[in-house]
Amino acid sequence: LFGGEVTVAGLVPGENIAAALAGTAADRVVLPRSMFDVTGELTIDGLSPQLIADRLGIEVAVGSSPRELIRLSTETKGPIAMIYLPMRQIRHQAASAE
């Protein structure tokens, strides 16, 4: 489901993002790509960027690199909500049943 690597950001549920940003007076929410599964479609609890946007009533943009996150943050004239999560990766290896 989430590939061979899981990032710290990949463990943040979309429901937590939606709850934390509910009522935010922002024009855009910027999230790191590493929050989503290997296809870039779902958080660990099954929310898509569009579903998060629908719940918040705010545009959600997803950036794949620090440069893209900055670009997405600066191209909007109104206020933004940017979720910063460490980009460090935690290697996940499945335990083998012996």
Secondary structure, 3 states (H helix, E strand, C coil): CCCCEEECHHHCCHHHHHHHHCCCCCCEEEEEHHHCCCCCCCCCCCCCHHHHHHHHCCEEEEECCHHHHHHHHHCCCCCEEECCCCCCEEECCCCCCC
